[in-house]
Amino acid sequence: MTKPACPACTLEEVLSHSDHWECVTCGHEWPKEAEPETARVVKDAHGNVLADGDTVALIKDLKLGGGSQVLKQGTKAKNIRLVDGDHEIDCKIDGSAIALKACFVKKS
């Protein structure tokens, strides 16, 4: 976070406290404004930006944990949903809810 100039005297000698700013010169105090959150960008294996509702295809065979089931390369997942966490994509493949990493899919 960059230090703002004092709104009272316009000088830039400002102290940063946990919840407010304080001007060293004139003593004026004002609250810190929350920084706007930047939108998270999720990209597929080829660098294309993904969005909710996109259709993606697997770029390699993926073995599902906890069983012997394998998702084959080229399998498509429609209407994906982007989520926070280690696996960025929630979707359904063949009626089963699956969480995928974006590095294993390409936008189709």
DSSP file (Angstrom, degrees, kcal/mol; ACC not computed):
  #  RESIDUE AA STRUCTURE BP1 BP2  ACC     N-H-->O    O-->H-N    N-H-->O    O-->H-N    TCO  KAPPA ALPHA  PHI   PSI    X-CA   Y-CA   Z-CA
    1    1 A M              0   0    0      0, 0.0     2,-0.2     0, 0.0    34,-0.0   0.000 360.0 360.0 360.0 128.4    0.0    0.0    0.0
    2    2 A T        -     0   0    0      1,-0.1     0, 0.0     0, 0.0     0, 0.0  -0.564 360.0-107.7 -84.3 150.4    1.5    3.4   -1.0
    3    3 A K        -     0   0    0     -2,-0.2     2,-0.1     9,-0.1    -1,-0.1  -0.627  33.6-140.7 -80.2 130.5    1.3    6.2    1.5
    4    4 A P        -     0   0    0      0, 0.0     2,-0.2     0, 0.0    -1,-0.0  -0.404  21.7-101.6 -83.7 165.0   -1.2    8.9    0.5
    5    5 A A        -     0   0    0     -2,-0.1     7,-0.2     1,-0.1     6,-0.1  -0.551  48.0 -91.9 -79.3 153.1   -0.7   12.7    0.9
    6    6 A C     >  -     0   0    0      5,-2.9     4,-1.9    -2,-0.2    -1,-0.1  -0.475  27.2-146.5 -65.9 129.7   -2.4   14.3    3.9
    7    7 A P  T  4 S+     0   0    0      0, 0.0    -1,-0.1     0, 0.0    -2,-0.0   0.713  95.7  49.1 -71.0 -18.2   -5.9   15.6    2.8
    8    8 A A  T  4 S+     0   0    0      3,-0.1    -2,-0.0     1,-0.1    -3,-0.0   0.920 132.4   8.8 -86.0 -48.4   -5.5   18.6    5.2
    9    9 A C  T  4 S-     0   0    0      2,-0.2     3,-0.1    19,-0.0    -1,-0.1   0.482  89.0-131.1-114.5  -4.5   -2.1   20.0    4.4
   10   10 A T     <  +     0   0    0     -4,-1.9     2,-0.2     1,-0.2    -5,-0.0   0.542  59.8 136.7  63.7  12.5   -1.2   17.9    1.3
   11   11 A L        -     0   0    0      2,-0.1    -5,-2.9    -6,-0.1    -1,-0.2  -0.532  54.2-137.9 -84.1 158.3    2.3   17.0    2.6
   12   12 A E        +     0   0    0     -7,-0.2     2,-1.3    -2,-0.2    -1,-0.1   0.244  68.4 110.9-105.1  12.9    3.5   13.4    2.2
   13   13 A E        +     0   0    0     -7,-0.0    11,-2.6     2,-0.0    12,-0.6  -0.716  49.2 157.5 -87.6  92.5    5.0   12.8    5.6
   14   14 A V  E     -A   23   0A   0     -2,-1.3     2,-0.4     9,-0.2     9,-0.2  -0.940  36.6-142.7-126.4 137.6    2.4   10.3    6.8
   15   15 A L  E     -A   22   0A   0      7,-3.7     7,-2.1    -2,-0.4     2,-0.6  -0.791  17.5-137.9 -96.0 141.5    2.5    7.6    9.5
   16   16 A S  E     +A   21   0A   0     -2,-0.4     2,-0.2     5,-0.2     5,-0.2  -0.891  22.9 179.9-102.8 120.7    0.7    4.3    8.8
   17   17 A H        -     0   0    0      3,-2.4    15,-0.0    -2,-0.6     5,-0.0  -0.615  45.6 -95.3-106.5 173.6   -1.2    2.8   11.7
   18   18 A S  S    S+     0   0    0     -2,-0.2     3,-0.1     1,-0.2    -1,-0.0   0.847 118.2  10.5 -61.5 -35.4   -3.2   -0.4   11.6
   19   19 A D  S    S+     0   0    0      1,-0.1    13,-1.8    12,-0.0     2,-0.3   0.430 128.2  29.5-125.7  -0.6   -6.6    1.2   10.8
   20   20 A H  E     - B   0  31A   0     11,-0.3    -3,-2.4     2,-0.0     2,-0.3  -0.976  65.9-118.4-153.9 165.7   -5.8    4.9   10.0
   21   21 A W  E     -AB  16  30A   0      9,-3.2     9,-1.6    -2,-0.3     2,-0.4  -0.762  22.4-161.3-102.6 152.4   -3.2    7.4    8.6
   22   22 A E  E     -AB  15  29A   0     -7,-2.1    -7,-3.7    -2,-0.3     2,-0.4  -0.986  15.6-133.1-138.7 128.1   -1.6   10.2   10.6
   23   23 A C  E  >  -A   14   0A   0      5,-2.8     4,-1.2    -2,-0.4    -9,-0.2  -0.654   8.1-155.1 -79.3 128.0    0.1   13.3    9.2
   24   24 A V  T  4 S+     0   0    0    -11,-2.6    -1,-0.2    -2,-0.4   -10,-0.1   0.852  90.6  47.3 -69.8 -35.2    3.4   13.9   11.0
   25   25 A T  T  4 S+     0   0    0    -12,-0.6    -1,-0.1     1,-0.1   -11,-0.1   0.965 129.4  13.8 -74.7 -55.2    3.3   17.7   10.1
   26   26 A C  T  4 S-     0   0    0      2,-0.1    -2,-0.1   -15,-0.1    -1,-0.1   0.582  92.6-124.1-104.0 -11.0   -0.2   18.8   11.1
   27   27 A G     <  +     0   0    0     -4,-1.2    -3,-0.1     1,-0.3     2,-0.1   0.500  53.2 155.7  83.2   3.2   -1.4   15.8   13.1
   28   28 A H        -     0   0    0     -6,-0.1    -5,-2.8     1,-0.0     2,-0.4  -0.404  25.0-160.0 -65.3 138.5   -4.5   15.2   11.0
   29   29 A E  E     +B   22   0A   0     -7,-0.2    -7,-0.2    -2,-0.1    -1,-0.0  -0.953  14.7 170.0-121.2 142.0   -5.8   11.6   11.2
   30   30 A W  E     -B   21   0A   0     -9,-1.6    -9,-3.2    -2,-0.4     2,-0.0  -0.988  36.0 -97.0-148.5 152.3   -8.1    9.8    8.7
   31   31 A P  E     -B   20   0A   0      0, 0.0     2,-0.3     0, 0.0   -11,-0.3  -0.299  36.7-112.0 -72.1 151.3   -9.2    6.2    8.2
   32   32 A K        -     0   0    0    -13,-1.8     2,-0.4     1,-0.0   -16,-0.0  -0.617  28.9-133.1 -77.1 138.9   -7.6    3.8    5.8
   33   33 A E        -     0   0    0     -2,-0.3     2,-0.1     1,-0.1    -1,-0.0  -0.751  26.4-106.7 -91.8 141.7   -9.7    2.8    2.8
   34   34 A A        -     0   0    0     -2,-0.4    -1,-0.1     1,-0.1     3,-0.0  -0.442  34.2-118.1 -67.6 136.3   -9.9   -0.8    2.0
   35   35 A E        -     0   0    0     -2,-0.1     2,-0.1     1,-0.1    -1,-0.1  -0.540  33.8-106.4 -73.1 139.2   -7.9   -1.7   -1.2
   36   36 A P        -     0   0    0      0, 0.0     2,-0.2     0, 0.0    -1,-0.1  -0.437  35.9-114.6 -66.8 138.1  -10.1   -3.1   -3.9
   37   37 A E        -     0   0    0     -2,-0.1     2,-0.3     1,-0.1     3,-0.0  -0.521  26.6-126.1 -73.7 136.9   -9.7   -6.8   -4.4
   38   38 A T        -     0   0    0     -2,-0.2     2,-0.2     1,-0.1    -1,-0.1  -0.634  29.1-106.8 -83.1 141.7   -8.2   -7.7   -7.7
   39   39 A A        -     0   0    0     -2,-0.3     2,-0.3     1,-0.1    -1,-0.1  -0.445  34.6-116.8 -68.5 136.8  -10.2  -10.3   -9.7
   40   40 A R        -     0   0    0     -2,-0.2     2,-0.5    -3,-0.0    -1,-0.1  -0.582  25.1-150.7 -77.0 133.2   -8.6  -13.7   -9.7
   41   41 A V        -     0   0    0     -2,-0.3     2,-0.5     8,-0.0    10,-0.1  -0.927   8.7-166.7-109.5 123.9   -7.6  -14.8  -13.2
   42   42 A V  E     -C   50   0B   0     -2,-0.5     8,-3.3     8,-0.5     2,-0.3  -0.945   8.1-168.2-111.6 127.4   -7.5  -18.6  -13.9
   43   43 A K  E     -C   49   0B   0     -2,-0.5     6,-0.2     6,-0.2    -2,-0.0  -0.884  14.8-129.2-117.7 147.3   -5.8  -19.7  -17.1
   44   44 A D    >   -     0   0    0      4,-2.5     3,-1.7    -2,-0.3    62,-0.2  -0.086  46.9 -79.7 -79.8-173.5   -5.8  -23.1  -18.8
   45   45 A A  T 3  S+     0   0    0     60,-2.6    61,-0.1    57,-0.5    58,-0.1   0.719 132.2  47.6 -63.3 -22.2   -2.8  -25.1  -19.9
   46   46 A H  T 3  S-     0   0    0     59,-0.3    -1,-0.3     2,-0.1    60,-0.1   0.327 121.7-101.8-102.4   5.6   -2.4  -22.9  -23.0
   47   47 A G  S <  S+     0   0    0     -3,-1.7     2,-0.3     1,-0.3    -2,-0.1   0.534  72.3 144.1  89.1   6.6   -2.8  -19.6  -21.2
   48   48 A N        -     0   0    0      1,-0.1    -4,-2.5    59,-0.0     2,-0.3  -0.619  54.7-114.5 -79.7 138.3   -6.4  -18.9  -22.2
   49   49 A V  E     -C   43   0B   0     -2,-0.3     2,-0.3    -6,-0.2    -6,-0.2  -0.558  30.5-147.3 -75.0 131.4   -8.4  -17.2  -19.5
   50   50 A L  E     -C   42   0B   0     -8,-3.3    -8,-0.5    -2,-0.3     2,-0.3  -0.707  15.6-174.7 -99.2 151.1  -11.2  -19.3  -18.1
   51   51 A A    >   -     0   0    0     -2,-0.3     3,-1.8   -10,-0.1    29,-0.2  -0.928  39.2 -77.3-137.6 162.2  -14.6  -18.0  -16.8
   52   52 A D  T 3  S+     0   0    0     -2,-0.3    29,-0.2     1,-0.2    27,-0.1  -0.351 117.0  27.0 -57.4 137.4  -17.6  -19.6  -15.1
   53   53 A G  T 3  S+     0   0    0     27,-3.3    26,-0.6     1,-0.3    -1,-0.2   0.333  89.1 134.3  92.1  -7.0  -19.8  -21.4  -17.6
   54   54 A D    <   -     0   0    0     -3,-1.8    26,-2.3    26,-0.2     2,-0.5  -0.225  53.8-125.1 -69.8 164.2  -17.0  -22.3  -20.0
   55   55 A T        -     0   0    0     23,-0.2    53,-2.8    24,-0.2     2,-0.3  -0.948  31.1-175.8-109.7 132.9  -16.5  -25.8  -21.6
   56   56 A V  E     -DE  77 107C   0     21,-2.4    21,-3.0    -2,-0.5     2,-0.4  -0.892  14.6-148.9-127.9 158.1  -13.1  -27.4  -21.1
   57   57 A A  E     -DE  76 106C   0     49,-2.6    49,-2.4    -2,-0.3    19,-0.2  -0.964  27.0-110.3-125.4 144.2  -11.4  -30.6  -22.3
   58   58 A L  E     - E   0 105C   0     17,-2.1    16,-2.1    -2,-0.4    47,-0.2  -0.476  17.3-157.9 -71.4 141.4   -8.8  -32.6  -20.5
   59   59 A I  S    S+     0   0    0     45,-2.1     2,-0.3    14,-0.2    46,-0.1   0.518  74.6  16.8 -98.7  -6.5   -5.3  -32.5  -22.0
   60   60 A K  S    S-     0   0    0     44,-0.5     2,-0.2    12,-0.1    -1,-0.1  -0.979  93.0 -82.0-154.7 162.3   -4.1  -35.8  -20.5
   61   61 A D        -     0   0    0     -2,-0.3     2,-0.5    12,-0.1    11,-0.2  -0.481  44.4-159.3 -66.5 135.7   -5.5  -38.9  -18.8
   62   62 A L  E     -F   71   0D   0      9,-2.7     9,-3.3    -2,-0.2     2,-0.5  -0.979   8.8-144.9-123.4 124.2   -6.2  -38.3  -15.1
   63   63 A K  E     -F   70   0D   0     -2,-0.5     2,-0.3     7,-0.2     7,-0.2  -0.740  22.3-130.8 -84.3 128.8   -6.5  -41.0  -12.5
   64   64 A L    >   -     0   0    0      5,-2.5     3,-0.9    -2,-0.5     5,-0.2  -0.622  24.0-114.7 -80.9 137.0   -9.0  -40.2   -9.8
   65   65 A G  T 3  S+     0   0    0     -2,-0.3     3,-0.1     1,-0.2    -1,-0.1  -0.368  94.3  29.4 -69.3 148.5   -7.9  -40.7   -6.3
   66   66 A G  T 3  S+     0   0    0      1,-0.2     2,-0.3    -2,-0.1    -1,-0.2   0.604 119.6  36.7  81.1  12.7   -9.5  -43.3   -4.1
   67   67 A G  S <  S-     0   0    0     -3,-0.9    -1,-0.2     2,-0.1     0, 0.0  -0.961  86.6 -97.3-170.5-173.5  -10.4  -45.7   -7.0
   68   68 A S  S    S+     0   0    0     -2,-0.3     2,-0.2    -3,-0.1    -3,-0.1   0.271  74.1 124.2-105.7  10.6   -9.3  -47.2  -10.3
   69   69 A Q        -     0   0    0     -5,-0.2    -5,-2.5    -4,-0.1     2,-0.4  -0.488  42.1-163.1 -75.7 141.0  -11.4  -44.8  -12.4
   70   70 A V  E     -F   63   0D   0     -7,-0.2     2,-0.6    -2,-0.2    -7,-0.2  -0.988  14.3-142.5-126.3 132.2   -9.5  -42.8  -15.1
   71   71 A L  E     -F   62   0D   0     -9,-3.3    -9,-2.7    -2,-0.4     2,-0.1  -0.851  30.7-132.6 -90.6 123.4  -10.7  -39.7  -16.9
   72   72 A K    >   -     0   0    0     -2,-0.6     3,-1.9   -11,-0.2   -14,-0.3  -0.398  23.5 -92.8 -81.1 152.1   -9.5  -40.0  -20.5
   73   73 A Q  T 3  S+     0   0    0      1,-0.2   -14,-0.2   -14,-0.1    -1,-0.1  -0.348 112.9  30.5 -57.8 137.7   -7.8  -37.2  -22.5
   74   74 A G  T 3  S+     0   0    0    -16,-2.1    -1,-0.2     1,-0.3     2,-0.1   0.283  80.1 144.4  93.0 -10.5  -10.3  -35.2  -24.5
   75   75 A T    <   -     0   0    0     -3,-1.9   -17,-2.1   -18,-0.1    -1,-0.3  -0.434  42.7-138.6 -62.1 131.6  -13.2  -35.7  -22.0
   76   76 A K  E     -D   57   0C   0    -19,-0.2     2,-0.5    -2,-0.1   -19,-0.2  -0.723  15.7-162.6 -99.8 144.9  -15.2  -32.5  -21.9
   77   77 A A  E     -D   56   0C   0    -21,-3.0   -21,-2.4    -2,-0.3     3,-0.3  -0.991  15.3-157.1-122.1 121.2  -16.7  -30.7  -18.9
   78   78 A K        +     0   0    0     -2,-0.5    14,-0.5    14,-0.5   -23,-0.2  -0.656  65.6  15.5 -97.9 154.3  -19.4  -28.2  -19.6
   79   79 A N  S    S-     0   0    0    -26,-0.6    -1,-0.2    -2,-0.3   -24,-0.2   0.929  80.7-167.8  55.6  56.2  -20.5  -25.3  -17.5
   80   80 A I        -     0   0    0    -26,-2.3   -27,-3.3    -3,-0.3     2,-0.4  -0.264  11.4-144.5 -71.8 161.5  -17.5  -25.2  -15.2
   81   81 A R  E     -G   90   0E   0      9,-2.4     9,-3.0   -29,-0.2     2,-0.4  -0.998  10.8-136.2-129.4 127.7  -17.4  -23.1  -12.0
   82   82 A L  E     +G   89   0E   0     -2,-0.4     2,-0.3     7,-0.2     7,-0.2  -0.678  29.8 175.1 -85.5 135.0  -14.2  -21.4  -10.8
   83   83 A V        -     0   0    0      5,-2.5     2,-0.2    -2,-0.4    -2,-0.0  -0.879  32.4-101.8-133.9 163.6  -13.5  -21.7   -7.1
   84   84 A D  S    S+     0   0    0     -2,-0.3     2,-0.2     2,-0.0     3,-0.2  -0.574  75.4  58.3 -82.7 151.2  -10.7  -20.7   -4.7
   85   85 A G  S    S-     0   0    0     -2,-0.2    -2,-0.1     1,-0.2     3,-0.0  -0.754 101.7 -47.7 127.5-172.5   -8.3  -23.3   -3.6
   86   86 A D  S    S+     0   0    0     -2,-0.2     2,-0.7     1,-0.2    -1,-0.2   0.884 127.8  50.3 -66.6 -40.8   -5.8  -25.8   -4.9
   87   87 A H  S    S-     0   0    0     -3,-0.2    14,-0.2     1,-0.1    -1,-0.2  -0.902  72.7-168.7-101.8 112.7   -8.2  -27.2   -7.5
   88   88 A E        +     0   0    0     -2,-0.7    -5,-2.5    12,-0.1     2,-0.5   0.627  61.6  65.2 -80.7 -14.4   -9.6  -24.1   -9.4
   89   89 A I  E     -GH  82 100E   0     11,-2.4    11,-2.7    -7,-0.2     2,-0.4  -0.936  54.0-170.4-120.9 128.4  -12.4  -25.8  -11.3
   90   90 A D  E     +GH  81  99E   0     -9,-3.0    -9,-2.4    -2,-0.5     2,-0.3  -0.948  30.4 139.3-107.8 135.4  -15.6  -27.5  -10.1
   91   91 A C  E     - H   0  98E   0      7,-2.5     7,-3.2    -2,-0.4     2,-0.4  -0.947  47.6-108.7-159.2 176.6  -17.5  -29.4  -12.7
   92   92 A K  E     - H   0  97E   0    -14,-0.5   -14,-0.5    -2,-0.3     2,-0.5  -0.983  24.9-176.2-120.0 131.6  -19.5  -32.5  -13.5
   93   93 A I  E >  S- H   0  96E   0      3,-2.4     3,-1.8    -2,-0.4   -16,-0.1  -0.989  78.4 -14.3-126.8 121.1  -18.2  -35.3  -15.7
   94   94 A D  T 3  S-     0   0    0     -2,-0.5    -1,-0.1     1,-0.3     3,-0.1   0.843 129.6 -55.0  54.4  37.1  -20.5  -38.2  -16.4
   95   95 A G  T 3  S+     0   0    0      1,-0.2     2,-0.4     0, 0.0    -1,-0.3   0.416 114.1 115.4  82.0  -1.4  -22.8  -37.1  -13.6
   96   96 A S  E <   -H   93   0E   0     -3,-1.8    -3,-2.4     0, 0.0     2,-0.4  -0.859  69.4-120.9-104.3 136.0  -20.0  -37.1  -11.0
   97   97 A A  E     -H   92   0E   0     -2,-0.4     2,-0.4    -5,-0.2    -5,-0.2  -0.597  39.1-178.5 -74.0 128.6  -18.8  -33.9   -9.3
   98   98 A I  E     -H   91   0E   0     -7,-3.2    -7,-2.5    -2,-0.4     2,-0.5  -0.967  23.5-148.8-131.8 143.3  -15.1  -33.4  -10.0
   99   99 A A  E     -H   90   0E   0     -2,-0.4     2,-0.3    -9,-0.2    -9,-0.2  -0.968  26.0-174.1-110.3 128.7  -12.5  -30.8   -8.9
  100  100 A L  E     -H   89   0E   0    -11,-2.7   -11,-2.4    -2,-0.5     2,-0.4  -0.870  26.0-122.3-123.4 153.6   -9.8  -30.1  -11.5
  101  101 A K    >   -     0   0    0     -2,-0.3     3,-1.7   -14,-0.2   -14,-0.1  -0.762  25.2-129.5 -88.6 141.5   -6.6  -28.1  -11.7
  102  102 A A  G >  S+     0   0    0     -2,-0.4     3,-1.4     1,-0.3   -57,-0.5   0.742 102.3  70.4 -65.1 -23.3   -6.6  -25.6  -14.5
  103  103 A C  G 3  S+     0   0    0      1,-0.3    -1,-0.3   -59,-0.2   -59,-0.1   0.616  96.0  54.3 -71.6  -9.9   -3.2  -26.8  -15.7
  104  104 A F  G <  S+     0   0    0     -3,-1.7   -45,-2.1   -46,-0.0   -44,-0.5   0.276 103.2  63.7-105.3  10.3   -4.8  -30.1  -16.9
  105  105 A V  E <   -E   58   0C   0     -3,-1.4   -60,-2.6   -47,-0.2     2,-0.4  -0.898  59.5-153.4-131.1 160.3   -7.5  -28.6  -19.1
  106  106 A K  E     -E   57   0C   0    -49,-2.4   -49,-2.6    -2,-0.3     2,-0.2  -0.981  32.0-106.6-129.5 147.6   -7.8  -26.5  -22.3
  107  107 A K  E      E   56   0C   0     -2,-0.4   -51,-0.2   -51,-0.2   -57,-0.0  -0.494 360.0 360.0 -71.6 135.3  -10.7  -24.2  -23.2
  108  108 A S              0   0    0    -53,-2.8   -52,-0.2    -2,-0.2    -1,-0.1   0.394 360.0 360.0-123.2 360.0  -12.9  -25.6  -25.9
